[in-house]
Amino acid sequence: MANKSAELQHLTGIYKNILKNARVKSIEGCRKILDPHTVDVDGKLYTTRHILISVRGCPFILDIPGSQYAIYSDVALDLHSRLKKIAIISGGYIAIEFASIFNGLKSEVYLFIRQNNLLRGFDEEVRDFVSKQMSLRRIDYHTEESPQAILKAPDGSLSLKNNKGNINGFSHIMFATGHRPDTKV
């Protein structure tokens, strides 16, 4: 955990230095756009030719019954023990990355891909190569399976109900379904 936190701080420092070296003035705070050239940040007005607002991202959680039992990538980085059996919902880059991490930690990993193949939008050769490598590493992945509900048993284990049936006995179910900009404020 300490190494992870140190690495995240290191990466944040790199990004801030890139902006600083490009002579970008970074102003952090609660903001409100007043007009095309004026922004209010914590009560102070800034007027400029161009305004770039960078907002936090928040995980996109599928709207299915039981979604409150699932974790997402931000939370997965804070887990303190090895997961016994995890279902990861998505076939994107982050899902593949976490499947590989958990597999390397000797967790039983299941990947549920709503499409007919993983890594949508990637080159076919890359997709085929990654699929073969996942099979060699015994990452169990299911294509064209859309989650419909997450069920929690009295013993705390989770089941994933999808369009092809139920799979039981997960210690964790993770959404790796992307992030959306947090623009509510």
N, C-alpha and C positions, 0 to 999 in steps of 0.2 A: 504494500500500500504506500509506504514511504517513497519507494522508487517510482511508482506510478505518479504520485503527486509531484515529485521533483521533475519528472519528464514533462508533465503538463505545464508546470511553471516555466521550464526551459523553453518549450515550444511557444508559449505565450510571449515570452521575452523576445524570441526571434521575430515573431510577427510584429510586435510593437517597434522593434528596431528597424524593420523594413519600412514601416510607415514613417518613422522619424527620419531615416536617411533619405526618403523621398520628399521630405519637407511637408508632410501631412500633419496638420494640427488636429489632434484627437481630443475631443471633449466628451467626457462621460457624464451621463445623468439622465433624468427624466425629461423627455423632449416633446415639443408640440410644434408642428409646422404651421406657421402663421400665414405665409404666402410663398410663392415660388422661390424667393430669395432670402427669407427670414425664418429663423427657427428660435424658439424659446427653450432654453435648457436650464432647468431649475430656477426660473425667474430672470435669467439673463438673456438678452436678445443678441443674436448673431445674424448679420446680414452679409451675404457673399454671393458671388456669381453662381457657384455650384454647391449643392448640399448633398452629402452622402450619409444616409442613416443606416447604421448596421444594427440589426436587432438580434436578440437571442433566438435560437431555434428551440422548438419544443417537439418532443416525439409525437409522431402521428400514430395514434392508437386506434385500431379497428373498432368500430362501434358494434360490438357483439356482446351478448350476455356473458358475464364472467370476466370481462377484459380487465377488471380491477385486480385480478389475481396474477396478471402477467407482469413481467419486468420489461425493461427496454435497455438499450445499449448504455445509457448513462449509469443506470443502476448496476448493470452487469459488471462495470469496472470497479464497483465497491463491494462485491461479494467477498466474504472472508473465508469461505471453505469451498472445496471441490464439489461440483454439482454431480449428483448420481446420474440423472437422466433428464435431458433438456430437449424441448421442442423449440425450434427457432422458426418463426413465421416470416418468410420472405426468401427470395432467391437472389437478392442483390449483393453488391460488394460487401457491405457491412455484415450481412447475414453469413456470407461465406467466410469472412474473416473471423467472426466469433465462433462459427462452427469449427474452424480449424484450431482456434485457441482452446476451446473446451475439449475437443478431441485430443489435443496434445496433453491436456491435463487429465486424460483417461476418463472423461465423462462419456456416457452413452448419448450420442447426438442424433437427433432427427430434424430434418429440414423439410418444411412444408412450403412448396412453391405454388402460387396460384396460377402461374403461367405454365406453358408446356416445356420450359427449359429454364435453367438458371442464368443469371447475368444478362438479362434482356438488354439489347442494344450493343452488346459486345460482339466482337468478331467470332464467327462460328468455330474456328479452330481453337480459339481461346476457351470458348464455352465447352467444347468437347474435351479438351485437355483437362480443364478443371473438374468436369464431371467424372472423368476416369480416375483422377487423383483422389477425389472424394470417395469413390467406390473402393479404391485400394486401401484407404485409411478407415474404411468401415463406417463412414458417415452415411446414415440411412436417409435418403432423400426421396420425397414424394412430389411428383408434379401434378398439376391440374387439380389440386386439393385446396379448396377454399374453406377457411375456418368459419364455423357457424356459432360456436360457443365454447367457453372454457368452464369445466365443472370441477368443483372442489369436493373431494371425498372427506368423510369424517376423520380419516387418518392424516389429512393434510395434503395427500397426493392430488395431482391434477390430471384431468382428462381433456383431450382436445377432440371436440366433435367437429367433423367437417363434412363436406358433401359426399364423401365415400365411406363414412362410418365414424367410429370412435377409437382412439388409441389412449390407453390408460397408463397410469403409473409414473407420470412425470413429476420430478421434484420441482422443476421450473418450466415455465413457458415464456418465451421472449418474443416480443415484437421487434423486428428490425425493418420496419416498414417506412423508414425515413423520418425526416424532421420537416416541420413547417415553420415559417416565420412567426414569432410571437408578437403580433401587432395589436393585441387587445387594448393596450393602454394608449 
